[in-house]
Amino acid sequence: MQVTAVPELFLTAVKLSHDGTGARYLHVAREDSNNLFSLQFRTTPMDSTGVPHILEHTVLCGSQQQEGWRLEHENPTDPQTPLIFKGVVFNEMKGAFTDNERVFAQHLQNKLLPDHTYGVVSGGHPLSIPDLTWEQLKQFHALHYHPSNSRFFTYGNFPLEQHLKQIHEEALVKFERIESKTDIPKQKLWDKPQEHHITCGLDSFAADPSKQTTVSVSYLLTDITDVFETFTLSLLSSLLVDGPNSPFYKALIESGVGTDFSPDVGFNGSTREAYFSVGLQGIAEKDIETVKQIIARTVDEVIAKGFEEDRIEALLHKIEIQLKHQSTSFGLALTSYIASCWNQDGDPVELLKIADKVSRFRQCLEENPTFLQEKVKKYFKDNPHRLTLSMSPEEDYYDKQAKLEAEKLKKKVDALSEEQKTQIFEKGLELIDLQSKAQDASCLPALRVSDIEPKIPFTVLETTFAADEVPVQYCTQPTNGVVYFRAVSSLNTLPEELKPYVPLFCNVITNPRFEEEEHFRVLVKKIAQELSNGIPECGHLYASIRASKNLTPSGELQEMFSGMDQVKLMKRIAEMPDVKPILRKLPRIKKYLLNSDNIRCSVNAAPQQMSEASKEVEKFIKGITRSKKERKPVRPHVIEDPTFKPCPMKTHFVLPFPVNYIGECVRTVPYTAADYASLRILARLMTSKFLHREIREKGGAYGGGAKLSHNGIFTFYSYRDPNSLATLKTFEKAVEWAKSGEFTQEDIDEAKLAVFAAVDAPIAPSDKGMDHFLYGLSDEMKQSHREQLFAVNKDNLVDVANEYLAVGKSTRGLAVLGPENTDITKDPSWVKR
């Protein structure tokens, strides 16, 4: 099926997303994002081969052989090398299932809703993906990806008639109606609770290796098409688990039994029937029963006591503020918000009447003070459809998974005839040939570079001094009645030995009673657990941060605050039997950071609110510490130390993952330099015209590319990558490709359009002026950079590739997060962590 965009549209993003239903969305949006056209299909996979996931990648990215799975020689050009499994989605899902939180949440949904599509892995289980056949893929596409099974969503000020006319003429009239049969039946309710236990891999960064068990209790709730009941239960969920004053936080987190809430905690409204889950991770296996008892006891206490009125009011106030907040992706957010309910034939218009539901909710509470307690009794205390799921690690978990994959591979290879093996080799060569061909993008609607506005509108900013000396940036904007205040504190005066603890300080400063030792210990364990859990999802970012550590002074600070150094520090603190020495550091940090000598502020508000806002800023500043010394100027952004000497570094973090996350960083020039624009265009050009093809399509990684930061760090990266050193070689080849100028003017224009899409991305009223406030980038600097982007030509791109990216020209750092690697181990230039 082909849907042609209306004439005013051009393709800015193709966004794949899914909820628990397996529904997928294709978004085509105008450049200014004030209008949106969205097409959705409801898919209901009945096995774990990942058919909808693979289909989307196939439609958008290339052949099923490339995107799904295939048997291919390890070296596709050498038939003597062994046959192995390859495929982008196959490798993606292998990476996804190294995330223990993902594993737990997946099993939770599969086992709580086992009877239909929710009982399978819609993204595809790595061991099931190779069971998918080409015929199954085609049949699934014919049944699900059809206008009879579609929903169209438009948002913005385009004339609706034109949308409807084009949808009719370009899509609907070209197809006969079919019965897609994608309705999801209600889950058959249990007559008694169930319990299940699963296994996972060990967590290398667990604060206590003996406490790596997770347990949760989950309750099936109501049909999500009952809009008000669903709204009520989502609010009830927030009251139960959100914030340090919630009943389950106090009962579970503060018990010290575990480190953090279990995955997928709270309300989940993406499935046909919503569910609620609560539990703990980071517990000893012997404490499973204890956690279950705490949960049951807390439910009883809530039924008996209810909730404090001020917490309910605070939650409703938060919803009202969210309704006023203006985001740049409002239409897209609406699409996601209504998708699940609409896909179950609920009323999307009714779903959007949030203010009405808030009013009705207030009325229910007024008429019946025990309204919420009765809901807790019905859906929690008296609900037999209740799942207790526990998960514990196995030391050889990943070895077992690898063995199962090897057995599956052997079975498939042993079943092949010599003729089939020859065909596999030939298809591998054909795929290489297909991947090397330039794609025809002429069917896509697009802008020309000449269509882009040459000048940016300037934002009016006013800087004054509050309490005589503290600089405050004021930006008048139509903020819909909301005042946005920010304060930034300089670290210039902070002693070096305290700097590693700044992220911890920022995490706990907003928590009540953080200065109490036991409460502080709970917070530390929670933070350490969250950092550890985030590595499988953000491994490429950790690799990139590490690779840039020794390239700039700010790189060292970033690794200290946001890199693997911070993960390891928090693990070490969480393991400490006595945290008092750490606790004593926090007041010292506070003395330096919450000090008006080191602070600058910003306010974004409507004109009529500025006077009152400025008074509040004065009060805030006068209420914090001030030293008696003369105030030094607060630097508005990072200024690099001219005496700093960058040095190269290679780091391999050995982790129990079956895939790698890779970062290579090169020190180039900052934003204000003339060559920055050429490097920025080159990063995009290399990503779309070389790295995507070589790393993803040929190499099988889920993602990879190049990017340029404001401070001039040029980063190559890959994500969920089956390769390691081969990918680093690919980065070198990308530079050689750029130096040779093997790209066209059309390629350059496409890269410019992509860069301008980011440069001209809409900015919410709350964020206007933030580049100037945070980074010192004025509109004049941005306009100059814009003109430099327009002027970039092929010679410029070749020149900067030679000048900065060629081996030996600039200092670079490398980092790999992934499994043991004999080649890296043999190389003494690598540091193994």
N, C-alpha and C positions, 0 to 999 in steps of 0.2 A: 504494500500500500504506500502511495506517495501523497503527502499533503504539501501543497505549495503554499508558501507564506504569502500574505497579502503584500501589495507592492511597497508599502512603507516600512516593511519589516526587513531586518537582516539578522543573520544568525549570530548571536553573541554567546550563547551557551547551549550545549546539549547536556541536560542534567539527568542523570539516572538516579532514581531514589526508589525506596520501597518501604512499605510498612509490613506488618506481620502477615498481611493478606497475600504478599507477593505481588501487589499492584505496582506497576512501573509508570513513570511519567516522563514524557518528552517535552521539554520547555523551549519555545522559541520566543525570544523577547526583543523588543525594541531597544536600541542603544541607550536611550535615556531611562529605560526601565519604568517609565510611567504607564506603559501598556504591556500586557502579557497575553500571549495565546498559548494554551496548554492542551495537550491531547493525552488522555489516560486510557490504559487498557487494564481490565481486571484479569489477573492470571491466577489459576489455582493448580499449582503443581501437586502431583499425587505421589511423587517419589523424591529422593534426595540427589538426583543426578544434576540438579542445578539448571534445568532446561530454560526457565525464563531469564535467568542471569546470563547464560551463554548466548541466548537469542539476542538479547539487547546488545551485547558486545559484538556479536556477529553483524547485526544490522548497522551499527554505528562505526565499527572499527575494521571490519574485514571478514575473512572467511571463518567458518566454524572450526576448520582444522587449526587455524592459528589461535582463535580466541577461546575455544572450548578445551578439547584435549586431542592428542594424536599420539600414535606410536611413531617414533622417528629415531634415526641413528644419533648417538651422542654428538658426533660430527656429521651433519647432514650430507657432506660431500664425500664421506668415507664409509662405504658399506661394511668395512671390517670392524668399525666401532659398534658397541652394543646398542640394542634398541632400548629406548627409555620412554617414559611418559613425558610429554611436553604440553604446553598450552597455558595461555595467560590466566584464564579463570581457574584452571587446575592449580597453578602456583599461588594465585591469590588466596584461594581457600585453604591451601596448606598453611599459608602464613596466618590466615584468620583463625585457624584452629590451634595456633600456639598461644592465643590469648585466652587465659583461663576464665576470665570474666565472660568472654564471648561464648566459650564452651558451656559454661553454667547457664547463661541466659537462654541459649539455644535449646538445651535439654529441658529447661523449665517450661518453655512454651510447648515443646513437642510432647511432654508428658502430662501437662495440665489440659491440653486440648488435642488429644491423640487421634480423634476419629476421622479427621479430614485433612485438609491441606496444611493445617498448623502442626500436624504430626510429623512433617518432613522438613528437611533443610532446603528452603527455597533457593538459597545461594549455591547449594551443591556441597555435599560432603566429599572431601578429597578421594575417599575410597569408593564412592558411588559414581562420581563423575565419569570414569572410564566405562561405565555400563551404558551411557547414553549413545544411541545410534543416530545416524543422519536422518533416517526415516522418522524416528520419534521427534526429532527437532522440527522437521517440516510439518508433521501433523499437529504438533503443539502450536506452531505459528499460525497455521490455517484456522485453527479453532479459536485462538485467543486474540490474535492481532488482526482484528477485523472490525469494520465500522459498527457492526451489530453489537460489538462488545466494548464500544468506546464511549468516553465522556469528554465533552469539549468544555474548556473553561477559558473565558476571556475576562480581562480586567483592564480598565483604563478608559481613555476618552475617544477611542476609535469608534466610528459609527457601527453599531451592532448589525445593521442590515447588511453591510459589506462582508462582515465576518460570516454571517449565516449564508449569504449567497455563495461565497467561495467554498465554505464547507460542503454545501449541497452540490455545487457544480464540479468541484475538484475531487470529491471523495465519495459522498453518499450515493450519487446516481450511478456510479461506476461499479457498484456491487449489489448483489442480491442479498436480501436479509437471510441470515442463518440463525439457528438456535445454538448459541455458544455454550450453554449449560455450565456457566461459571458461578452459579449461586453457591454460597457456602452455607450448608445446613447448620443448625444450632448443635452444639456439643451435647451429647447425651449426658445428663447429670448423674453423678455418682451417688450411691446410697450410703457410702462410708468413705472416710479419708484414705488417701494412699500415700505410701512412702517409697522413695527410690534412692539408690546410691550410685554415683558415677565416679570415674577416676580422671585425672588430668596430669600434666607435667609439673615437675618441681619448680618453685619460684626461687631463682638464684638470689634475689634481693630480699627475701623474707627476713624480717627482723628476728624471728625465732623459728628456726627450721622445723621445730617440733610442732609448730602451730600453723599449719597450712590447709586446714580443713575449712570448708564453707558449708553453711546450712541455711535454708530459708523455708518459710511456710507461705504458701501462695493460695489465694482464694479466687475462685471464679465468680464474677460479679454479674452485671446486667448486660443486656443487648445494647450495643452502642447507638442503635437507632432510637432508643428512648433517650432523647437529647437531655431533658432536664435531670433525669435520674443519673445519667452519666456525668453531667456537670456537677451534681451534688457529690457524687462519689469521688470525683477528682479533687474537689475542695476538701472532702473528708480525708483523703490520702495525704494532702499537703499538711493538714493539721496533725496527722499522726506521725509523720516522719521528717518534715522539713524544719531545720533549725535546731539549735541546742536546747530549746525549751519544749520541743515536741515529746510526747510520751515515749515513743519508741527510741528516740535518741537518748533520753535520760535512762531508760531501762536497759537498753542493749549496749550502746556505745560507752556510756559511763560506767558500765559494769566491769569493764576491763577484761572481759572474757575473750573478746576479739579485737581486731584492729579497725574494722570499718563495716558499714552495712554490706550485705550481700549484693551481688550484681542484680540489676533490674529492679531495684527497690522502689516501692511506691506504686503508683497507678499506671497501668498500660492500657491505652484505649485504641490501639491499632488493630486489634483482632475483632472478629465478629461479636464476641462477648468480651468485655473488659475484664482485667484481673488485677489484683493487688498482691504484692509480694514484700515480705520483710524478713530479715535474718542477719547473720553475721558472717564475715570471713576472717581469716587469720585466727581460728580457734583450734584448740586441741581436739582430736577426734572424740575423746572421752566427754567433751563438753556439749556434744550435740543435744543430749537430753536436757541439759541445763538451759540452753537457748530456747528450746521448745517450751519449756516451763515458763521462762520469762515472757515469751510472746503471749502465751495463754493468760498469764497473770495480768499483763498489761491491758489486754482486751477487756478483762473483767473490771479492771480499775477505770477504764475509760467509760464503760457502760454505767458504772456506779457514779462517777464524778463529772463526766462530760468534759467540756473545754472551757478555758477562761474566755470571757467575753472579749477582752482586749486582743487576744490572738485571732479570734474570728474576724474582728473589725480590721485588724492589721492585714489579714489575708485579702479581704474584700477591697481594702484601700489599694493594695498592691495590684489587684486586677484592674481597678479603675485607672491607676497610673499607666499600666501597660496599654490600656485602650487609648490613652492620650499620646503615648510615645510614638514618634514618627520614625519608621525605618525606611531604608532605601529599597528593601525587597518586600514591601507590604503585599503586593499582589501574589508573589511567589509563596509567601508565608500563608496567605489565605488558601492557596491551592493545597498545600501540605496539610493545613488544619482541617479542611473539609473532606480530604480524600478518603479516609477510612470509612467514615459514616456514609458518605455518598456512594462508595463502592458496595455498601451493603443495602443500597436503596433507601437510605435515610434522607431526610430533608436538609439539603445544604444551606438553604436560606434560613431555616429555623436555627440551625447550628450557629449562624453568624450573629444572632440577636443576643449577644452576651449581656448587654446592659439589662435586657428584660429578664434574663435568667438570674442575674444578681438581685434584682428587685423581688423576684418570686422567692428566691432563697431566703432573703431577709424576712419576707412575709411568713414563710413556713416556720422560721425560728420564733417569730413573735407569737404565732398561733399555737405552737407546740414547743416549749422550751427543751423537751427531750428528743426533738426531731433527729439530731445527729446520733444520739445514743441508741435510738431505735434502729438506725441504719447499721451501726456497729454490731448490734445484737443479731440482726437479720443476716448480714453478709459475712460476718466473721465468727461470732460465737455459735450460731445455729446452722452454719453452712457445711454440709457434708462433702461438697466438692472442694476439697482442701488437699493440697499436695505438700508433703514435706520432702524436700530434695536436699541431699548432702553430697559433697564432693571432696575427695581426698587425693593427694598426689601419689603417683607411683614413680620410683626412682628410674625405672626402665621404660617409662611411658612412651617416650619418643622412639626408643629402640623398637618397641612393639609395633608402633605405627609404621615405622620404616620397614619392619619385617612383613607386615600385612600388605604394604604397597608392593614390596618385592615379590611376594607370593602371587599377587594379582597380576603383576607384570609378567612373571614367568608363565603363568597359566595362559595369558593371551599370546605370548610369543611362541610357546610350545604348540599352540593350536594353528599357527600360520603355516601354510604351504610355502615352498620355495618361490612359487609364482607370486604369492601375496607379499613375501618379503621383498621381492624385486619391485613390486608395485609401490610399496612403502618408500623404498629408496627413491624411485622416480617421482613420487608425489612430494617428497622432501625437497627435491631439486626444483620441482615446479613451484612450490611454495616460496622458496628463496627467490625465484625469478619474479613471482607475483609481488613479493614484498619489496623488490628493488624497483618496480615500476612506479612512476609518478602517478598519483591519484588525480582523477578529473574532478576538480571542485567547481566546475562551471555550472553545475546544476543547483548550487547553493546561492541564495540571495546574498549580496554583499555590498558594502560601501566601497567607494574609491577613496584613496588618501585625500584627493582634492575635495571630497565632501566634508572633511573634518574642519571644524571651526578653527581658524588660525590663532585666535586669542581666547584666553580664559577670562571669565568675569572675576574681578577682584573682590575679595571679602573685606569689608570695613572692620578694622580692629582698633580698639582704643586701650592703651595701657596706662594705668594710673598707679599710685602707690598708696596702699592701705596702711593704716597705722604708721604713716610717714615713710616707711622704708620697704615694705613688701610689695613687689610688682604684681599687679593683677591685670590680666587681659580680659576685656569685656567685648563680647560679640553679640550684637543685637540680631535676633533671628525669630521667625514665627514658630516658636516651640510648643504651641498648643497648650499654653498655661503651665508648662513644666519648666523649672529652673534646673540647669545642669552646672554643677560646681565640681571643679577638680583642683587638687593641690599636688605639686611635685616637690619633693625634697631632694636636695643635692647630697651626694655622698662624699663631697670633697673633704669634709672635716672628720669623717668617720674613721677611726683607727682600723688598720688593715686586718687585725685579728678578729674584728667583729663582722667584717663584710660577708663571710660565708653564711652568717646566720640571719641576714636581712630577709630572705624569702620566708624563713620560719617566723620571724617577727611579723611580717605582713600577713601571714596566714592566721596567726592567733590573736592579733591585736583587736580584731572585731568580735572575738568570742568572749562572753562574760566569764569571769572567774579564771581566766587563763593563768593567773599568777599562782593558783593553787596547784601544788605539785602533782597530785593524782589526776586532776583534770587536765593539766598540761601534758602529762604522760599519755593520756587518751588521745589528745589532739595530735601529738607527735606520731603515734602509731598509725593514726588515720591518714595523716599526710604521707608518711613513708609508704603505706600500702597503695595509696592512689598513684604515687609516682611510679612505683614498681609495675602496677597494672597498666600504666600508660605506655610502656616501652614497645610492646608489639604493634600498637597503633601508630606511634610517632617515632619509630626507630630511625627513619631517614633524617628527621629533624635532629635527633640526638647525635647521629653520625656527623651531620653538617656542622653543628655547633662545636663538636669536638675538633673537627678538622680545621676550623677557623680559630681555635684557641690561641695559638701563638703567632697569629698574623697581625693583630692589632691589640692595643690595650683594652679596648672595649670587648674584644673577643674573649680575653681571659676572664673578664667580669661576667660575660654571658655564660661561659662554661661553668663558672662558679655558681651563678644564680639559677640557670635553666638547663644545664647539661648533666652528663652522667656523674660529674663530681658532686652535684647537689643530690642526686639519687643515692649515691653511696654515703654522703654525709648524713642524710636523714635515716638511712638504714643503721648507721653506727649510733646515732643518738637514740633511736628506738630500741637498740640492744642494751643501752646503758642501764645498769642496776640503780644508779643514782643520777637523776637528771637535774639536780639542784645547781651544779656548775653551769649548765646551759641556761637554766631559768634565770640565774643571776645576770646573764648577759643582756637580757631583754630590756631591763630598765636603762642600762647604759646605751643601748641602741636608741631607745626612745628619746633619751636626752639629746642625741644628735639629730635625729630625723624629725621629731616633732618639736622643732625649734624654729621660731619665726625668722631667725637669721639665715636659715638654709632653704626657706620655702618660697615658691612663687605659685600663683593661683590663676584660674581662669573661670569665667562665668559666661554661659550662653543662655539667653533668656529673651522674652518678648520685651519691647520697649517699655511698656507700662510696669514691668516687674523689676527693672534694673535698679531703681532707687532703693527698694526694699532689699533686693539681693545684695547690694553693696554694703548696706548696714549689717546684714548677717555675716558678710565676709569680715568686716571690721571686728565684729564680736568674736568670730572664730579665731582670728589672728591674735587678738588681745587675750584670748583664753589659753593660749599655748605658751610654752617656755620661750624666753628670750635671754641670750647671754648679754653680759655687760660690755663685751668687746665691740669694737666698731664693725659694723656689718660689711662683709666682703661681697662684691657683685656676684650674683648667682648666675652661673653660665647657663644659657637657655638650651644648649645642646652639647653633645660630646665634642671636645676638641682633642685631637690626637696629640700625644707627647712627641715632639720632634726628635727626642733622644731615643725613642723606642726602636729596637732592632728586631724585626720579625725573624722567626726561624722555622724551618720545616719540621714536621712531625708526622709519624705514621702510627696509628693506634688500632689494635684489634681487640674489641670487647668480645670475649668468648661467651656466648649465650646458648641455651639449649633450644635453638630454633632450627627448623629445616630450611629456612631461607635467610638471605642477607639483607641488610640495610646499609647503604654505602654513601659516603659523602667525600667529595674532593673540593677543596676551597683554594682559590687563588687570590692574592692581594692585588687589586688594580688601583682605580682612582675613585674618589668620592663624587657625590652627586653634582657638585658645582663645577667639576672639571669638564673640559670640552669633549673628552673621549668617552665620558660616562654614557651619553646618549647612544653612541655607536655600540658600546658593550651591551647596553640594555636591549637594543634591537637584535644584536647577535645572539644573546641568550635565548630569545624567543625563536629566532630563526633556527638555531641548532636544535632546540627542543622539537619543533614541529617537522623539520625537514631531515633530521638525521637521528637524533637520540631516540625519539619515539619509535622509529622504525627498527633501529639496531637493538635497543634495550628491551622494548616491549614486544614488538612483532617477531623479531628474530630470537632475542634472548629469552623471552618468556616471563620477564619480570612484570609485576602488575603496573608499575609506573616508573618513570625516570625523566630527567630533563636537566635544564640549566636555569639559573636565576641570578639576579644581581641585587644586592642589598644597598641601602642608602650609603653605607660607609665604604662601598666599593669592593666588597667581598663577592667574587664571582664563584658560584657554587654549582658543581655537577652532583647529581644524586640519583639513586635508584631505590625502589621500594618493593619489598617482598620479592627479592631477586634470587633465582636459583644459582646465579653466578657471583663471583667475587672479583678475582684478579682479571678475569676476562672482561668484566664491566669497566674496570679501570683502564684496560687497553682500549675499550670503546671510547672512553672519554678522550684519550690521546688521539684516536682516529677522528673524533669530532673536530678537534682543533686542526688537524691536517686538512680535513674537508673544508673548514672555514678558510684556512690559509690559501687553499687552491682556488677559492671563489667558484665552487661548483654549485651555484645557485643563480636563479634568474631574477629579473626585476620584479616579476610577479610574486616570487617568493619573498622578496624584501618588502613589497607592499603588504602582503598578508601579515608579515611579522609586525610591521608598523601598525596595522589595524588592530592587531591583538594587544600591542603595547598601549595604544591610545584607548582601547576599551578599558584598560586598567587605570590609565592616567585620568580619563574622563568619567570614571565610575561615579555614580551619584553619591553625594555626601549629605547625610542627614543634618537637619538644623542643629542638632545637639553636638555634631562633630565639626562644624565649620570652624576654621582657624586652628584646628588641632595640630596640623603639620608645623605651623609656626610656633605654637606653644611648646610642643614636645621636642621638635627636632631643629627649630630655628630656620625652617624653610619658608621664605616669604613668597608672596604671589609673584614678585618680580623674578625671583630665582626660578619659580615654576614656569613662568612665561619664557624665560631664556632657555630653559631645558626643553620646552615644547618646540621652540624654533630650531633647536639643535636636532631634535628627533625628526622633524620634517626634512632637514637638510642631509640626513645620513644617506650615503650612497654606497655602492659596491666597493669602491676603493677604500672608503673609511672602514668598512667591515673587515676587509682583508688586512688592512693596516693594524687594527687593534688586536686581531687574532695573532698576528706576528709579534706585535709589541708587548702584549701582556700574557697571552695564553700559551705561547710556544714553550716547550720544555726548556728550563734554564733561564727564562726571561724574568719570571716573578716568583716570589716565595709562595709555596703551596703546602697544604696539609692534607692528610688522608685519614679516613677512619672507616672501619667496618664493624658493624654489629652483626654477629651471626655465629654459626657452629664452628667447631674446630676445623682448622685448615692447614694441612701439612705444608703447602707451598709458602704460606705466610710464616709458619713456625720456622721454616728453614732460613728465612730471610732475616738477618740480624738487624736490619734497619727498622723493623717493626717492633713496637712496644706492645706486649701482650698483657691485657688487663683482665 
